[in-house]
Amino acid sequence: MTCTLKCDASNSEKHTTVNFTKKFPEAFLNRLGQMFQILCEFLEKIFDFDCSLLNEHIKEISEKFLQVKGLCFISKTCPNEEISFSRFAINANAHKYCLVLLDKGLSDAEKFVSSFTTAIDIDAGCAEAVNEFYESGMTFVRYRCDVDQCEKAKNKIETSWRSVSKDTKFFYRVLKIYHLYVMKISPILIEFIGEFCSKDTDIRDLLLNIILKKTALVHVFAFNEHNLWIGLKNSIMSNILNMAKYSDIGRKFFAALFLTNIRSLHTPCISGNMEESCIILTMISAIITNPSVVVFLMENDIVCKMIDLITHLLKSINMKIDDETFSFDTNDDSVNRVVSLASKISKLLSSCVQVSLKEIEKSSNFRWRLMETTKSFLIFCVDFDKLIPISHTINVKIYKKDIYKIVSIYECLFLCCSQMVKFIIDNKEVSLKLVHKYLEIFDTQIKTHLNDKVDIKSPTKICTQIMHETVNTSFFQISNRVFVEILMYLCVKYTLPQDIGDELFGDEKILMWIGLPGLTAVSAIANDIHLKSRQVSETDAIISAYSNSNIAYAQVQDFHFIQIVISHLDPEKFLKYMLLYLAPSIRHKINLSSHLCSILYFPEFDGGYKLNILLILIYNAMVERHSIGSYENPDNQFLERLVIHSIACGQNVKEIKNSFLIKEIFGYKHLDAISFENTLDAIISQVTERINSSGSRKKISIKPEYISTLNPFYFVSFFKMVSNCMIRSSKFTKIKSFNFKLQTLYG
């Protein structure tokens, strides 16, 4: 029989199967299908943590075989041996107990083996049991015992292990011996199925049809995975489940499984019974980048379901302020586990919405779902605006370990938001709908804020009153940042309708309300980072979280807001607003009709530190306009500017690729690491040249034509300390042809 190699085009890893040119007889395939179905149904019983079905099955087999056919079978197979009672004792022995140890992914299996062998005095001669644990993640340490003996051994092992480690990625089971037997043969059955099916696509499709349509094998595995050992999980992944990735029926099945069970699939991870890297979720992440799968998922509301799950997870973390101390009213392990899982779901969501669907015709249901998704996303943003109940005027103490948690939470939220915005802005109709909704929300919020101040009519007085809302404004407010990103995109693409632009840019109170969180952050930084000798304030912790590079999304959008306001607000009025934010203590002393010079005479501006911050922000907003200019690719322009200044500061290529701005900011936008690295390499090649050096390492420098574009204040764009910026940019002076001068600005 001849055969030809056939590669599935959908598999980038060149998954190869052997496709025989001769068709198999239908009777053979039917019989083979029946055999596979029996094997799959048997595996179902093994996977099920509730042993009742397996017990019943084994009991039925043993009774039928040993009690009815046993004597006849023994006399025929062993005609020259005397039939003894011990032959019939096999059945009784099979129902005795054993203690089984199962590995769910221990970080140090060798340490665990050393612990349990010492605890129950297993001698060196039992190397087979130890090796089995290493190889398959399962072994037994008590055999043909009663339950009490197994429980005593279990308690000894547990006590011994807890004294040396907190790792809980293993578990014990007291089982009947026949259960141990079927557990041992299950990987063999799985490998048999996998080996058989890898040789022919027809047989593979036959098996998939049985597994996915005629048995509950995958469902049983999915909801019992946290009770299975690592060897068995790896076996079923590589031999059976992986096949589903290469067929439409398999991909659609797992997509539907995820849709209907999204929360219950994550329940073991939430409760701590299983690591987040479970096999079923790994399968989902592998298929969710397929365009047809993404369309199917989106038409069935997957984005809303993932957003709801992220919301459920993060809202399950209780936060409180007691005795002027902020803390999480949930233990550290639970917080870390929940945030980690929410982050993984955010990345899964990002993978889904990043898939290009431009070549696929959208159904009316798809477009309707997209609009509903936008509504859910809006609610999501508003829900989390007040997630962390602190602002810079509330004097609360925050422990360092809690700062890390706050950053992790917002890293997850901003990842979700940034990717959702990228997804939404591809559709102009949906983007404009979201802008309208946000403007309605902002208008309602302003009216609510001014409800007890009905005598205030002047727009200037209203804006002054809005400034006082900084008392209740969180540094991390999400809605305003999301709105700024969408607005900036519409401005760049010239797709913002004239009527919306006139309504927005002609109403300074709405502009000031939109910028409230960002301007609050600038105000806090300007007022808390004064002198090196100053006392550490409680606000430092919040500023530290805001300035963390992992949540640079908020900082970037705040900088974009300043660019927008500079472009559309009267320059003198803009300067006055900024001065009032930088020095809140003068708000009750002046009004916006005061002359600009009279404001600068106040002692709050002595020393020039705050004016220094203001001038640098304005200069950067005018110069670093990658998003405002009509560049073909604003992201690449931003990246080019970042690379130029990083090299000018003395960084080499490796350091640039590992720098926080590259790794964190662009981590939100470029989840395709290979594509991003290629873009980065192209930009580095474009703006640099090799220079001669005496050492073995090759050095690079900025090409002469880019030196004149250097901005010594570049890194203050992210509201870092001016002194830190000047330390970095002082290295520019080592570039011979560098000569700082104000750049010419074009409209």
FENHU-V308263 format. One record per residue. N is the residue number from 1. SS is DSSP state (H for helix, E for strand, C for the rest). PHI is phi in whole degrees, 0 to 359 (999 if undefined). BURIAL is 1 if it has 24 or more other ideal C-beta (glycine too) atoms within 12 Angstrom, else 0. Layout:
<<N;SS;PHI;BURIAL> <N;SS;PHI;BURIAL>>
This chain:
<<1;C;999;0> <2;C;270;0> <3;E;214;0> <4;E;231;0> <5;E;279;0> <6;E;225;0> <7;E;257;0> <8;C;286;1> <9;C;295;0> <10;C;281;0> <11;C;254;0> <12;C;289;0> <13;C;268;0> <14;C;58;0> <15;C;295;1> <16;E;251;0> <17;E;236;1> <18;E;259;0> <19;E;250;1> <20;E;287;0> <21;C;288;0> <22;C;271;0> <23;C;286;0> <24;C;282;0> <25;C;299;0> <26;H;298;0> <27;H;298;0> <28;H;296;0> <29;H;295;0> <30;H;296;0> <31;H;294;0> <32;H;297;1> <33;H;297;1> <34;H;297;0> <35;H;297;0> <36;H;298;1> <37;H;296;1> <38;H;297;0> <39;H;297;1> <40;H;295;1> <41;H;293;1> <42;H;292;1> <43;H;296;1> <44;H;306;1> <45;H;293;1> <46;H;289;1> <47;H;290;1> <48;C;291;1> <49;C;297;1> <50;C;284;0> <51;C;282;1> <52;H;299;0> <53;H;294;1> <54;H;294;1> <55;H;301;0> <56;H;295;0> <57;H;294;1> <58;H;295;1> <59;H;299;0> <60;H;298;0> <61;H;295;0> <62;H;295;1> <63;H;295;0> <64;H;294;0> <65;H;277;0> <66;H;283;1> <67;H;274;0> <68;H;264;0> <69;H;253;0> <70;H;302;0> <71;H;297;0> <72;H;297;0> <73;H;297;0> <74;H;294;0> <75;H;293;0> <76;H;280;0> <77;H;277;0> <78;C;231;0> <79;C;293;0> <80;C;265;0> <81;C;255;0> <82;C;282;0> <83;C;284;0> <84;C;249;0> <85;H;296;0> <86;H;300;0> <87;H;299;0> <88;H;276;0> <89;H;286;0> <90;H;305;0> <91;H;297;1> <92;H;294;0> <93;H;297;0> <94;H;297;1> <95;C;262;1> <96;C;281;1> <97;E;249;1> <98;E;216;1> <99;E;256;1> <100;E;251;1> <101;E;254;1> <102;E;234;1> <103;E;264;1> <104;C;259;1> <105;C;124;1> <106;C;301;1> <107;C;285;0> <108;C;220;0> <109;H;295;1> <110;H;297;0> <111;H;295;0> <112;H;294;1> <113;H;300;1> <114;H;300;0> <115;H;293;1> <116;H;285;1> <117;H;292;1> <118;H;287;0> <119;H;298;1> <120;C;242;1> <121;C;56;0> <122;C;276;1> <123;C;281;0> <124;H;297;0> <125;H;290;0> <126;H;268;0> <127;H;298;0> <128;H;297;0> <129;H;294;1> <130;H;294;1> <131;H;298;0> <132;H;297;1> <133;H;295;1> <134;H;298;0> <135;H;281;0> <136;H;243;1> <137;C;77;1> <138;E;210;1> <139;E;200;1> <140;E;243;1> <141;E;238;1> <142;E;222;1> <143;E;218;1> <144;E;53;0> <145;E;241;1> <146;C;267;0> <147;H;298;0> <148;H;298;0> <149;H;296;0> <150;H;294;1> <151;H;295;0> <152;H;297;0> <153;H;296;1> <154;H;300;1> <155;H;297;0> <156;H;297;1> <157;H;297;1> <158;H;296;1> <159;H;297;0> <160;H;298;1> <161;H;290;1> <162;H;297;0> <163;C;285;0> <164;C;239;0> <165;C;203;0> <166;C;257;0> <167;C;294;0> <168;C;248;1> <169;C;276;1> <170;E;203;1> <171;E;203;1> <172;E;249;1> <173;E;216;1> <174;E;265;1> <175;E;231;1> <176;E;285;1> <177;H;298;1> <178;H;294;1> <179;H;294;1> <180;H;300;1> <181;H;299;1> <182;H;290;1> <183;H;295;1> <184;H;290;1> <185;H;273;0> <186;H;299;1> <187;H;297;1> <188;H;294;0> <189;H;298;1> <190;H;295;1> <191;H;294;1> <192;H;298;0> <193;H;298;1> <194;H;297;1> <195;H;296;0> <196;H;296;1> <197;H;280;1> <198;C;288;1> <199;C;268;0> <200;C;202;1> <201;H;290;1> <202;H;296;1> <203;H;292;1> <204;H;302;1> <205;H;295;1> <206;H;298;1> <207;H;296;1> <208;H;301;1> <209;H;298;1> <210;H;290;1> <211;H;299;1> <212;H;273;1> <213;H;247;0> <214;H;254;0> <215;C;229;1> <216;C;255;1> <217;H;304;1> <218;H;293;1> <219;H;298;1> <220;H;297;1> <221;H;297;1> <222;H;301;1> <223;H;265;1> <224;H;235;1> <225;H;303;1> <226;H;292;1> <227;H;257;1> <228;C;255;1> <229;C;271;1> <230;H;298;1> <231;H;297;1> <232;H;292;1> <233;H;297;1> <234;H;295;1> <235;H;294;1> <236;H;288;1> <237;H;295;1> <238;H;284;1> <239;H;260;1> <240;H;236;1> <241;H;294;1> <242;H;300;1> <243;H;299;1> <244;H;294;1> <245;C;294;1> <246;C;257;1> <247;C;219;1> <248;H;297;0> <249;H;296;1> <250;H;291;1> <251;H;297;1> <252;H;292;1> <253;H;297;1> <254;H;292;1> <255;H;297;1> <256;H;293;1> <257;H;300;1> <258;H;294;1> <259;H;301;1> <260;H;276;0> <261;H;227;0> <262;H;303;1> <263;H;281;0> <264;H;291;0> <265;H;293;1> <266;H;267;1> <267;H;303;1> <268;H;300;1> <269;H;292;1> <270;H;294;1> <271;H;282;0> <272;C;89;0> <273;C;281;0> <274;C;204;1> <275;C;294;1> <276;C;293;1> <277;C;276;1> <278;C;284;1> <279;H;294;1> <280;H;298;1> <281;H;290;1> <282;H;296;1> <283;H;299;1> <284;H;298;1> <285;H;296;1> <286;H;284;1> <287;H;261;1> <288;C;284;1> <289;C;265;1> <290;C;279;1> <291;H;306;1> <292;H;294;0> <293;H;293;1> <294;H;298;1> <295;H;299;1> <296;H;302;1> <297;H;295;1> <298;H;290;1> <299;H;291;1> <300;C;246;1> <301;C;73;1> <302;H;293;1> <303;H;297;1> <304;H;299;1> <305;H;293;1> <306;H;290;1> <307;H;297;1> <308;H;298;1> <309;H;292;1> <310;H;300;1> <311;H;299;1> <312;H;300;0> <313;H;295;1> <314;H;290;1> <315;H;283;0> <316;C;282;1> <317;C;275;1> <318;C;272;0> <319;E;240;1> <320;E;209;0> <321;E;235;0> <322;E;236;0> <323;C;52;0> <324;C;60;0> <325;E;233;0> <326;E;273;1> <327;E;204;1> <328;E;264;1> <329;C;274;0> <330;C;216;1> <331;C;296;0> <332;H;303;0> <333;H;299;0> <334;H;294;0> <335;H;298;1> <336;H;299;0> <337;H;293;1> <338;H;293;1> <339;H;295;1> <340;H;298;1> <341;H;293;1> <342;H;299;1> <343;H;293;1> <344;H;294;1> <345;H;292;1> <346;H;299;1> <347;H;292;1> <348;H;295;1> <349;H;299;1> <350;H;298;1> <351;H;300;1> <352;H;292;1> <353;H;283;1> <354;C;278;1> <355;C;294;1> <356;C;287;0> <357;C;243;1> <358;C;297;0> <359;C;272;0> <360;C;254;0> <361;C;287;0> <362;C;271;0> <363;C;280;0> <364;H;297;0> <365;H;296;0> <366;H;299;1> <367;H;294;0> <368;H;294;0> <369;H;296;1> <370;H;298;1> <371;H;294;1> <372;H;294;1> <373;H;299;1> <374;H;299;1> <375;H;298;1> <376;H;297;1> <377;H;295;1> <378;H;299;1> <379;H;298;0> <380;H;303;1> <381;H;296;1> <382;H;296;1> <383;H;302;0> <384;C;262;1> <385;C;299;1> <386;C;248;0> <387;C;301;1> <388;C;266;1> <389;C;280;1> <390;C;220;1> <391;C;222;1> <392;C;288;1> <393;C;265;1> <394;C;268;1> <395;C;279;0> <396;C;237;1> <397;E;270;0> <398;E;235;1> <399;C;287;0> <400;H;302;0> <401;H;296;0> <402;H;281;1> <403;H;300;1> <404;H;300;1> <405;H;291;1> <406;H;300;1> <407;H;298;1> <408;H;297;1> <409;H;297;1> <410;H;285;1> <411;H;299;1> <412;H;296;1> <413;H;295;1> <414;H;289;1> <415;H;298;1> <416;H;300;1> <417;H;294;1> <418;H;298;1> <419;H;286;1> <420;H;295;1> <421;H;297;1> <422;H;301;1> <423;H;288;1> <424;H;288;1> <425;C;289;1> <426;C;291;1> <427;C;245;1> <428;H;300;0> <429;H;300;0> <430;H;292;1> <431;H;300;1> <432;H;293;1> <433;H;298;1> <434;H;293;1> <435;H;299;1> <436;H;301;1> <437;H;297;1> <438;H;296;1> <439;H;298;1> <440;H;297;0> <441;H;296;1> <442;H;298;1> <443;H;297;0> <444;H;296;0> <445;H;297;1> <446;H;295;1> <447;H;297;0> <448;H;296;0> <449;H;295;1> <450;C;263;1> <451;C;302;0> <452;C;265;0> <453;C;229;0> <454;C;293;0> <455;C;283;0> <456;C;276;0> <457;C;246;0> <458;C;295;0> <459;H;305;1> <460;H;295;1> <461;H;293;0> <462;H;297;1> <463;H;296;1> <464;H;298;1> <465;H;293;1> <466;H;300;1> <467;H;302;1> <468;H;292;1> <469;H;289;1> <470;H;302;1> <471;H;302;0> <472;H;251;1> <473;C;267;1> <474;C;281;1> <475;C;301;1> <476;C;254;1> <477;C;305;1> <478;H;269;1> <479;H;307;1> <480;H;297;1> <481;H;291;1> <482;H;296;1> <483;H;299;1> <484;H;298;1> <485;H;295;1> <486;H;295;1> <487;H;298;1> <488;H;299;1> <489;H;297;1> <490;H;296;1> <491;H;292;1> <492;H;298;1> <493;C;273;0> <494;C;55;0> <495;C;248;0> <496;C;280;1> <497;C;302;0> <498;H;301;0> <499;H;294;0> <500;H;292;1> <501;H;300;0> <502;H;295;0> <503;H;296;0> <504;H;283;1> <505;H;283;1> <506;C;268;0> <507;C;240;1> <508;H;293;1> <509;H;292;1> <510;H;291;1> <511;H;301;1> <512;H;294;1> <513;H;291;1> <514;H;298;1> <515;C;274;1> <516;H;305;1> <517;H;298;1> <518;H;293;1> <519;H;291;1> <520;H;297;1> <521;H;295;1> <522;H;299;1> <523;H;300;1> <524;H;296;1> <525;H;295;1> <526;H;295;1> <527;H;266;1> <528;H;252;1> <529;C;254;1> <530;C;254;1> <531;C;239;0> <532;C;296;0> <533;C;273;0> <534;C;293;0> <535;C;286;0> <536;C;291;0> <537;C;261;0> <538;C;295;1> <539;H;291;1> <540;H;305;1> <541;H;296;1> <542;H;290;1> <543;H;297;1> <544;H;300;1> <545;H;292;1> <546;H;298;1> <547;C;278;1> <548;C;296;1> <549;H;296;1> <550;H;292;1> <551;H;240;1> <552;H;295;1> <553;H;306;1> <554;H;296;1> <555;H;296;1> <556;H;297;1> <557;H;292;1> <558;H;294;1> <559;H;294;1> <560;H;297;1> <561;H;298;1> <562;H;300;1> <563;H;297;1> <564;H;295;1> <565;H;294;1> <566;H;302;1> <567;H;284;1> <568;H;232;1> <569;C;251;1> <570;C;306;0> <571;H;304;0> <572;H;294;0> <573;H;295;1> <574;H;301;1> <575;H;298;1> <576;H;295;1> <577;H;301;1> <578;H;297;1> <579;H;295;1> <580;H;291;1> <581;H;288;1> <582;H;289;1> <583;C;227;1> <584;H;302;1> <585;H;292;0> <586;H;265;1> <587;C;297;1> <588;C;277;0> <589;C;264;0> <590;C;225;1> <591;C;228;0> <592;C;288;1> <593;C;275;0> <594;C;296;0> <595;C;290;0> <596;H;302;1> <597;H;296;0> <598;H;295;0> <599;H;292;1> <600;H;289;1> <601;C;284;0> <602;C;295;1> <603;H;297;0> <604;H;301;1> <605;H;256;1> <606;C;297;0> <607;C;88;0> <608;C;78;0> <609;H;296;1> <610;H;293;1> <611;H;294;1> <612;H;301;1> <613;H;300;1> <614;H;298;1> <615;H;296;0> <616;H;293;1> <617;H;299;1> <618;H;295;1> <619;H;299;1> <620;H;296;1> <621;H;297;1> <622;H;281;1> <623;H;269;1> <624;C;273;1> <625;C;245;1> <626;C;300;1> <627;C;272;1> <628;C;272;1> <629;C;292;1> <630;C;271;0> <631;C;286;0> <632;C;295;0> <633;C;225;0> <634;H;303;1> <635;H;298;1> <636;H;292;1> <637;H;295;1> <638;H;299;1> <639;H;295;1> <640;H;299;1> <641;H;297;1> <642;H;296;1> <643;H;295;1> <644;H;303;1> <645;H;286;1> <646;H;293;1> <647;H;292;1> <648;H;298;1> <649;C;278;1> <650;C;101;0> <651;C;284;1> <652;C;266;1> <653;H;300;1> <654;H;298;0> <655;H;294;0> <656;H;297;1> <657;H;294;1> <658;H;263;0> <659;C;294;1> <660;H;296;1> <661;H;293;1> <662;H;295;1> <663;H;289;0> <664;H;265;1> <665;H;297;1> <666;C;278;1> <667;C;297;1> <668;C;288;1> <669;C;257;1> <670;C;232;1> <671;C;284;1> <672;C;275;0> <673;H;298;0> <674;H;294;0> <675;H;299;0> <676;H;295;1> <677;H;296;0> <678;H;297;0> <679;H;297;1> <680;H;298;1> <681;H;299;0> <682;H;295;0> <683;H;292;1> <684;H;299;1> <685;H;296;0> <686;H;289;0> <687;H;258;1> <688;E;237;1> <689;E;218;0> <690;E;285;0> <691;E;236;0> <692;C;291;0> <693;C;216;0> <694;C;285;0> <695;C;281;0> <696;C;283;0> <697;C;278;0> <698;C;283;0> <699;E;250;0> <700;E;234;1> <701;E;217;1> <702;E;289;1> <703;C;296;1> <704;H;308;0> <705;H;292;0> <706;H;261;1> <707;H;296;1> <708;C;292;0> <709;C;269;1> <710;C;295;1> <711;C;240;1> <712;C;295;1> <713;C;257;1> <714;H;306;1> <715;H;284;1> <716;H;282;1> <717;H;304;1> <718;H;256;1> <719;C;59;1> <720;C;280;1> <721;C;298;1> <722;H;299;1> <723;H;300;0> <724;H;296;0> <725;H;298;1> <726;H;291;0> <727;H;298;0> <728;H;290;1> <729;H;284;1> <730;H;297;0> <731;H;290;0> <732;H;300;1> <733;H;296;0> <734;H;284;0> <735;C;276;1> <736;C;307;0> <737;C;272;0> <738;C;281;1> <739;C;214;0> <740;C;294;0> <741;C;209;0> <742;C;298;0> <743;C;279;0> <744;C;287;0> <745;C;255;0> <746;C;250;0> <747;C;303;0>>
